[in-house]
Amino acid sequence: MTPLLVLVEQFEKVYSLCDESSERQIFIENLVNAAGDSVSAAAL
């Protein structure tokens, strides 16, 4: 399986472009979960 590399550039845009705090929180939680998943082939 080929690993997936996710680059997060301009992370501050999460706060400046996303008006819904709940949507922003879900996005950030998903990034954190993906980064901490040792079984996944994704790297952040």
PDB file of N, CA, C and O in Angstrom:
ATOM      1  N   MET A   1       0.846  -1.174   0.000  1.00  0.00           N
ATOM      2  CA  MET A   1       0.000   0.000   0.000  1.00  0.00           C
ATOM      3  C   MET A   1       0.896   1.243   0.000  1.00  0.00           C
ATOM      4  O   MET A   1       1.844   1.323   0.781  1.00  0.00           O
ATOM      5  N   THR A   2       0.605   2.186  -0.852  1.00  0.00           N
ATOM      6  CA  THR A   2       1.345   3.434  -0.919  1.00  0.00           C
ATOM      7  C   THR A   2       0.843   4.387   0.163  1.00  0.00           C
ATOM      8  O   THR A   2      -0.359   4.637   0.261  1.00  0.00           O
ATOM      9  N   PRO A   3       1.757   4.919   0.973  1.00  0.00           N
ATOM     10  CA  PRO A   3       1.313   5.840   2.032  1.00  0.00           C
ATOM     11  C   PRO A   3       0.792   7.160   1.457  1.00  0.00           C
ATOM     12  O   PRO A   3       1.217   7.607   0.392  1.00  0.00           O
ATOM     13  N   LEU A   4      -0.108   7.747   2.168  1.00  0.00           N
ATOM     14  CA  LEU A   4      -0.685   9.043   1.800  1.00  0.00           C
ATOM     15  C   LEU A   4      -0.037  10.114   2.640  1.00  0.00           C
ATOM     16  O   LEU A   4      -0.016  10.016   3.867  1.00  0.00           O
ATOM     17  N   LEU A   5       0.495  11.141   1.994  1.00  0.00           N
ATOM     18  CA  LEU A   5       1.115  12.265   2.690  1.00  0.00           C
ATOM     19  C   LEU A   5       0.201  13.475   2.562  1.00  0.00           C
ATOM     20  O   LEU A   5      -0.135  13.884   1.450  1.00  0.00           O
ATOM     21  N   VAL A   6      -0.204  14.051   3.688  1.00  0.00           N
ATOM     22  CA  VAL A   6      -1.088  15.220   3.686  1.00  0.00           C
ATOM     23  C   VAL A   6      -0.299  16.403   4.237  1.00  0.00           C
ATOM     24  O   VAL A   6       0.180  16.369   5.371  1.00  0.00           O
ATOM     25  N   LEU A   7      -0.171  17.437   3.432  1.00  0.00           N
ATOM     26  CA  LEU A   7       0.497  18.667   3.867  1.00  0.00           C
ATOM     27  C   LEU A   7      -0.570  19.686   4.217  1.00  0.00           C
ATOM     28  O   LEU A   7      -1.493  19.931   3.441  1.00  0.00           O
ATOM     29  N   VAL A   8      -0.434  20.270   5.380  1.00  0.00           N
ATOM     30  CA  VAL A   8      -1.385  21.289   5.801  1.00  0.00           C
ATOM     31  C   VAL A   8      -0.655  22.633   5.767  1.00  0.00           C
ATOM     32  O   VAL A   8       0.137  22.953   6.654  1.00  0.00           O
ATOM     33  N   GLU A   9      -0.937  23.391   4.742  1.00  0.00           N
ATOM     34  CA  GLU A   9      -0.327  24.704   4.571  1.00  0.00           C
ATOM     35  C   GLU A   9      -1.386  25.763   4.858  1.00  0.00           C
ATOM     36  O   GLU A   9      -2.557  25.581   4.527  1.00  0.00           O
ATOM     37  N   GLN A  10      -0.988  26.830   5.451  1.00  0.00           N
ATOM     38  CA  GLN A  10      -1.878  27.944   5.784  1.00  0.00           C
ATOM     39  C   GLN A  10      -3.031  27.485   6.686  1.00  0.00           C
ATOM     40  O   GLN A  10      -4.203  27.736   6.408  1.00  0.00           O
ATOM     41  N   PHE A  11      -2.658  26.810   7.765  1.00  0.00           N
ATOM     42  CA  PHE A  11      -3.643  26.280   8.704  1.00  0.00           C
ATOM     43  C   PHE A  11      -4.522  27.376   9.293  1.00  0.00           C
ATOM     44  O   PHE A  11      -5.657  27.120   9.696  1.00  0.00           O
ATOM     45  N   GLU A  12      -3.997  28.592   9.341  1.00  0.00           N
ATOM     46  CA  GLU A  12      -4.783  29.702   9.896  1.00  0.00           C
ATOM     47  C   GLU A  12      -6.064  29.959   9.103  1.00  0.00           C
ATOM     48  O   GLU A  12      -6.995  30.577   9.619  1.00  0.00           O
ATOM     49  N   LYS A  13      -6.117  29.494   7.866  1.00  0.00           N
ATOM     50  CA  LYS A  13      -7.324  29.659   7.045  1.00  0.00           C
ATOM     51  C   LYS A  13      -8.514  28.907   7.640  1.00  0.00           C
ATOM     52  O   LYS A  13      -9.667  29.248   7.379  1.00  0.00           O
ATOM     53  N   VAL A  14      -8.223  27.882   8.440  1.00  0.00           N
ATOM     54  CA  VAL A  14      -9.303  27.156   9.119  1.00  0.00           C
ATOM     55  C   VAL A  14     -10.115  28.126   9.971  1.00  0.00           C
ATOM     56  O   VAL A  14     -11.333  27.994  10.089  1.00  0.00           O
ATOM     57  N   TYR A  15      -9.430  29.097  10.560  1.00  0.00           N
ATOM     58  CA  TYR A  15     -10.094  30.062  11.429  1.00  0.00           C
ATOM     59  C   TYR A  15     -10.641  31.259  10.662  1.00  0.00           C
ATOM     60  O   TYR A  15     -11.686  31.799  11.024  1.00  0.00           O
ATOM     61  N   SER A  16      -9.949  31.678   9.608  1.00  0.00           N
ATOM     62  CA  SER A  16     -10.392  32.881   8.898  1.00  0.00           C
ATOM     63  C   SER A  16     -11.485  32.600   7.866  1.00  0.00           C
ATOM     64  O   SER A  16     -12.259  33.498   7.534  1.00  0.00           O
ATOM     65  N   LEU A  17     -11.562  31.373   7.355  1.00  0.00           N
ATOM     66  CA  LEU A  17     -12.540  31.073   6.308  1.00  0.00           C
ATOM     67  C   LEU A  17     -13.713  30.220   6.764  1.00  0.00           C
ATOM     68  O   LEU A  17     -14.723  30.130   6.066  1.00  0.00           O
ATOM     69  N   CYS A  18     -13.589  29.598   7.918  1.00  0.00           N
ATOM     70  CA  CYS A  18     -14.652  28.724   8.415  1.00  0.00           C
ATOM     71  C   CYS A  18     -15.421  29.446   9.518  1.00  0.00           C
ATOM     72  O   CYS A  18     -14.887  29.691  10.600  1.00  0.00           O
ATOM     73  N   ASP A  19     -16.656  29.778   9.240  1.00  0.00           N
ATOM     74  CA  ASP A  19     -17.479  30.515  10.206  1.00  0.00           C
ATOM     75  C   ASP A  19     -18.062  29.628  11.307  1.00  0.00           C
ATOM     76  O   ASP A  19     -18.319  30.100  12.414  1.00  0.00           O
ATOM     77  N   GLU A  20     -18.268  28.358  11.007  1.00  0.00           N
ATOM     78  CA  GLU A  20     -18.895  27.444  11.958  1.00  0.00           C
ATOM     79  C   GLU A  20     -17.852  26.794  12.858  1.00  0.00           C
ATOM     80  O   GLU A  20     -17.024  26.014  12.388  1.00  0.00           O
ATOM     81  N   SER A  21     -17.888  27.111  14.139  1.00  0.00           N
ATOM     82  CA  SER A  21     -16.889  26.561  15.059  1.00  0.00           C
ATOM     83  C   SER A  21     -17.001  25.037  15.167  1.00  0.00           C
ATOM     84  O   SER A  21     -15.987  24.360  15.337  1.00  0.00           O
ATOM     85  N   SER A  22     -18.203  24.494  15.071  1.00  0.00           N
ATOM     86  CA  SER A  22     -18.369  23.036  15.156  1.00  0.00           C
ATOM     87  C   SER A  22     -17.742  22.352  13.939  1.00  0.00           C
ATOM     88  O   SER A  22     -17.117  21.300  14.076  1.00  0.00           O
ATOM     89  N   GLU A  23     -17.900  22.924  12.780  1.00  0.00           N
ATOM     90  CA  GLU A  23     -17.295  22.373  11.565  1.00  0.00           C
ATOM     91  C   GLU A  23     -15.765  22.433  11.651  1.00  0.00           C
ATOM     92  O   GLU A  23     -15.070  21.487  11.280  1.00  0.00           O
ATOM     93  N   ARG A  24     -15.266  23.551  12.142  1.00  0.00           N
ATOM     94  CA  ARG A  24     -13.825  23.730  12.316  1.00  0.00           C
ATOM     95  C   ARG A  24     -13.289  22.700  13.308  1.00  0.00           C
ATOM     96  O   ARG A  24     -12.242  22.099  13.069  1.00  0.00           O
ATOM     97  N   GLN A  25     -13.987  22.494  14.404  1.00  0.00           N
ATOM     98  CA  GLN A  25     -13.560  21.539  15.424  1.00  0.00           C
ATOM     99  C   GLN A  25     -13.521  20.116  14.869  1.00  0.00           C
ATOM    100  O   GLN A  25     -12.580  19.373  15.146  1.00  0.00           O
ATOM    101  N   ILE A  26     -14.510  19.738  14.105  1.00  0.00           N
ATOM    102  CA  ILE A  26     -14.550  18.404  13.504  1.00  0.00           C
ATOM    103  C   ILE A  26     -13.375  18.214  12.546  1.00  0.00           C
ATOM    104  O   ILE A  26     -12.744  17.158  12.546  1.00  0.00           O
ATOM    105  N   PHE A  27     -13.079  19.217  11.738  1.00  0.00           N
ATOM    106  CA  PHE A  27     -11.962  19.152  10.798  1.00  0.00           C
ATOM    107  C   PHE A  27     -10.647  18.949  11.552  1.00  0.00           C
ATOM    108  O   PHE A  27      -9.842  18.095  11.182  1.00  0.00           O
ATOM    109  N   ILE A  28     -10.432  19.734  12.604  1.00  0.00           N
ATOM    110  CA  ILE A  28      -9.185  19.640  13.372  1.00  0.00           C
ATOM    111  C   ILE A  28      -9.086  18.286  14.074  1.00  0.00           C
ATOM    112  O   ILE A  28      -8.017  17.677  14.095  1.00  0.00           O
ATOM    113  N   GLU A  29     -10.185  17.816  14.643  1.00  0.00           N
ATOM    114  CA  GLU A  29     -10.183  16.508  15.297  1.00  0.00           C
ATOM    115  C   GLU A  29      -9.863  15.399  14.309  1.00  0.00           C
ATOM    116  O   GLU A  29      -9.147  14.458  14.652  1.00  0.00           O
ATOM    117  N   ASN A  30     -10.375  15.491  13.094  1.00  0.00           N
ATOM    118  CA  ASN A  30     -10.075  14.493  12.067  1.00  0.00           C
ATOM    119  C   ASN A  30      -8.599  14.510  11.687  1.00  0.00           C
ATOM    120  O   ASN A  30      -8.006  13.452  11.475  1.00  0.00           O
ATOM    121  N   LEU A  31      -7.996  15.696  11.599  1.00  0.00           N
ATOM    122  CA  LEU A  31      -6.563  15.784  11.320  1.00  0.00           C
ATOM    123  C   LEU A  31      -5.747  15.146  12.440  1.00  0.00           C
ATOM    124  O   LEU A  31      -4.810  14.391  12.182  1.00  0.00           O
ATOM    125  N   VAL A  32      -6.107  15.450  13.673  1.00  0.00           N
ATOM    126  CA  VAL A  32      -5.395  14.892  14.823  1.00  0.00           C
ATOM    127  C   VAL A  32      -5.535  13.378  14.855  1.00  0.00           C
ATOM    128  O   VAL A  32      -4.558  12.672  15.108  1.00  0.00           O
ATOM    129  N   ASN A  33      -6.726  12.875  14.603  1.00  0.00           N
ATOM    130  CA  ASN A  33      -6.944  11.426  14.583  1.00  0.00           C
ATOM    131  C   ASN A  33      -6.139  10.755  13.478  1.00  0.00           C
ATOM    132  O   ASN A  33      -5.556   9.693  13.697  1.00  0.00           O
ATOM    133  N   ALA A  34      -6.101  11.354  12.303  1.00  0.00           N
ATOM    134  CA  ALA A  34      -5.335  10.784  11.194  1.00  0.00           C
ATOM    135  C   ALA A  34      -3.845  10.774  11.520  1.00  0.00           C
ATOM    136  O   ALA A  34      -3.147   9.816  11.189  1.00  0.00           O
ATOM    137  N   ALA A  35      -3.357  11.818  12.159  1.00  0.00           N
ATOM    138  CA  ALA A  35      -1.936  11.902  12.507  1.00  0.00           C
ATOM    139  C   ALA A  35      -1.560  10.882  13.573  1.00  0.00           C
ATOM    140  O   ALA A  35      -0.432  10.390  13.581  1.00  0.00           O
ATOM    141  N   GLY A  36      -2.469  10.560  14.459  1.00  0.00           N
ATOM    142  CA  GLY A  36      -2.179   9.646  15.557  1.00  0.00           C
ATOM    143  C   GLY A  36      -2.480   8.198  15.276  1.00  0.00           C
ATOM    144  O   GLY A  36      -2.218   7.346  16.125  1.00  0.00           O
ATOM    145  N   ASP A  37      -3.020   7.886  14.119  1.00  0.00           N
ATOM    146  CA  ASP A  37      -3.410   6.516  13.780  1.00  0.00           C
ATOM    147  C   ASP A  37      -2.193   5.757  13.257  1.00  0.00           C
ATOM    148  O   ASP A  37      -1.755   5.981  12.129  1.00  0.00           O
ATOM    149  N   SER A  38      -1.650   4.861  14.077  1.00  0.00           N
ATOM    150  CA  SER A  38      -0.447   4.118  13.682  1.00  0.00           C
ATOM    151  C   SER A  38      -0.742   3.024  12.649  1.00  0.00           C
ATOM    152  O   SER A  38       0.182   2.507  12.020  1.00  0.00           O
ATOM    153  N   VAL A  39      -2.005   2.670  12.469  1.00  0.00           N
ATOM    154  CA  VAL A  39      -2.375   1.635  11.503  1.00  0.00           C
ATOM    155  C   VAL A  39      -2.563   2.236  10.115  1.00  0.00           C
ATOM    156  O   VAL A  39      -2.377   1.551   9.110  1.00  0.00           O
ATOM    157  N   SER A  40      -2.924   3.488  10.057  1.00  0.00           N
ATOM    158  CA  SER A  40      -3.202   4.168   8.790  1.00  0.00           C
ATOM    159  C   SER A  40      -1.929   4.346   7.967  1.00  0.00           C
ATOM    160  O   SER A  40      -0.824   4.384   8.508  1.00  0.00           O
ATOM    161  N   ALA A  41      -2.103   4.454   6.668  1.00  0.00           N
ATOM    162  CA  ALA A  41      -0.985   4.734   5.774  1.00  0.00           C
ATOM    163  C   ALA A  41      -0.872   6.220   5.496  1.00  0.00           C
ATOM    164  O   ALA A  41      -0.195   6.621   4.550  1.00  0.00           O
ATOM    165  N   ALA A  42      -1.529   7.049   6.310  1.00  0.00           N
ATOM    166  CA  ALA A  42      -1.496   8.490   6.119  1.00  0.00           C
ATOM    167  C   ALA A  42      -0.472   9.127   7.055  1.00  0.00           C
ATOM    168  O   ALA A  42      -0.316   8.718   8.205  1.00  0.00           O
ATOM    169  N   ALA A  43       0.217  10.132   6.535  1.00  0.00           N
ATOM    170  CA  ALA A  43       1.165  10.893   7.337  1.00  0.00           C
ATOM    171  C   ALA A  43       0.834  12.371   7.158  1.00  0.00           C
ATOM    172  O   ALA A  43       0.607  12.833   6.040  1.00  0.00           O
ATOM    173  N   LEU A  44       0.809  13.099   8.255  1.00  0.00           N
ATOM    174  CA  LEU A  44       0.514  14.526   8.187  1.00  0.00           C
ATOM    175  C   LEU A  44       1.760  15.318   8.504  1.00  0.00           C
ATOM    176  O   LEU A  44       1.726  16.549   8.501  1.00  0.00           O
TER     177      LEU A  44
END
